[in-house]
């Protein structure tokens, strides 16, 4: 399951500006959830969805004191993620589950069950959503890439067409996600957009995007590569680059605009839905 290349990021934490931005604005949203709801136990299942370093979407929740459980369908990836959490000196439960349509947890086991951008990799995403609803006692949070923004179509039509043969594109339809959650007993309490930087989302480093678009410029390639272009969320978590937070917020002016999410959806990289167990 998932795009090739995840093994690289088990040891190479240089993810790129776009991913660091995505993670830190997601952390801001998770902070808002923690401020509004009593969340002590968290399940992320499956953990793969966001590009870059696998298995660190829930790190901020663990840093805030939550008891985190991660599920993956790939044993090798799951074992590769353990040392990352050990490096961060954070506790986490790691669970291998070959079929996420049957999660190995009792009903109502977690305050929050969530998944970020991975539904379209699954053979039965609808069953996974039902399982998230079953094992949650309070909240279910799901986000997927936004098919309305320009970067999505750049990727699909120009720079990464083969990728779309490997995923089930039905699951970028938020109405399908909301309907499936509703049938599983989850009432939608909020929906919106996240990850709205001033650049399009093609899910690849800027230098690689330029290459695939046929743009040859040593000046531009140098601008987006080399030792001077190192962006690592792990460096931020480890305290090596605390300035990333302020730097990312400089790019978040679209995120902060006091506009309806229905306006921002034309540029936002992800859409999300938050549901509560009825």
CORMO-V715446 format. One record per backbone hydrogen bond with DSSP energy under -1.0 kcal/mol. CO is the residue of the C=O (numbers start at 1). NH is the residue of the N-H. E is the energy in kcal/mol with one decimal. If there is no record, write none. Layout:
CO_NH_E + CO_NH_E
This chain:
7_10_-1.6 + 8_11_-1.3 + 8_12_-2.3 + 13_15_-1.3 + 16_20_-1.8 + 17_21_-2.6 + 18_22_-2.3 + 19_23_-2.6 + 20_24_-2.2 + 21_25_-2.4 + 22_26_-1.7 + 23_27_-2.3 + 24_28_-1.6 + 25_29_-1.7 + 26_30_-2.6 + 27_31_-2.3 + 28_32_-1.6 + 29_33_-2.0 + 30_34_-2.4 + 31_35_-1.7 + 32_36_-1.2 + 33_37_-2.5 + 37_39_-1.0 + 40_67_-3.4 + 41_112_-1.8 + 42_69_-2.3 + 43_114_-2.9 + 44_71_-2.2 + 56_59_-1.1 + 58_62_-2.0 + 59_63_-2.7 + 60_64_-1.5 + 61_66_-2.5 + 62_65_-1.8 + 67_42_-2.8 + 68_93_-2.4 + 69_44_-2.4 + 70_95_-2.8 + 71_47_-2.5 + 72_97_-2.5 + 74_78_-2.4 + 75_79_-2.5 + 76_80_-1.8 + 77_81_-1.4 + 78_82_-1.1 + 81_85_-1.7 + 82_86_-2.2 + 83_87_-2.4 + 84_88_-1.5 + 85_90_-2.1 + 93_70_-3.3 + 95_72_-1.9 + 99_102_-2.1 + 103_105_-1.7 + 110_137_-3.7 + 111_139_-2.6 + 112_43_-2.6 + 113_141_-1.8 + 114_45_-2.0 + 115_143_-1.7 + 118_121_-1.7 + 119_122_-1.8 + 120_168_-2.4 + 124_128_-1.5 + 125_129_-2.3 + 126_130_-1.9 + 127_131_-2.0 + 128_132_-2.6 + 129_133_-2.1 + 130_134_-2.0 + 131_135_-2.6 + 132_136_-1.2 + 134_108_-2.3 + 135_109_-1.7 + 135_110_-2.2 + 138_277_-2.6 + 139_113_-2.1 + 140_275_-3.3 + 141_115_-1.8 + 142_273_-2.4 + 143_117_-3.1 + 144_271_-2.4 + 146_149_-1.1 + 149_153_-1.1 + 150_154_-2.1 + 151_155_-2.4 + 152_156_-2.2 + 153_157_-2.5 + 154_158_-2.1 + 154_159_-2.0 + 155_160_-2.1 + 162_165_-1.7 + 163_166_-2.2 + 168_171_-1.7 + 169_172_-1.6 + 170_173_-1.6 + 173_177_-1.6 + 174_178_-2.8 + 175_179_-2.3 + 176_180_-2.3 + 177_181_-2.4 + 178_182_-2.5 + 179_183_-2.1 + 181_186_-2.5 + 182_185_-1.7 + 185_278_-2.5 + 187_276_-3.0 + 190_274_-3.3 + 192_272_-2.4 + 194_270_-1.8 + 195_269_-3.0 + 205_209_-2.3 + 206_210_-2.4 + 207_211_-1.8 + 208_212_-2.4 + 209_213_-1.9 + 210_215_-2.8 + 211_214_-1.3 + 217_221_-3.0 + 218_222_-2.4 + 219_223_-1.4 + 220_224_-1.4 + 226_229_-1.9 + 231_15_-2.1 + 231_16_-1.7 + 232_236_-1.3 + 233_237_-2.7 + 234_238_-2.7 + 235_240_-2.2 + 235_241_-1.6 + 236_239_-1.3 + 241_244_-1.8 + 242_245_-1.1 + 243_247_-2.3 + 244_248_-3.1 + 245_249_-1.9 + 246_250_-1.0 + 248_251_-1.2 + 252_256_-1.9 + 257_259_-2.5 + 260_263_-1.7 + 260_264_-1.6 + 261_265_-1.6 + 263_266_-1.4 + 264_267_-2.4 + 264_268_-2.5 + 269_146_-2.6 + 270_194_-2.0 + 271_144_-2.3 + 272_192_-1.8 + 273_142_-2.3 + 274_189_-2.6 + 274_190_-1.6 + 275_140_-2.4 + 276_187_-3.1
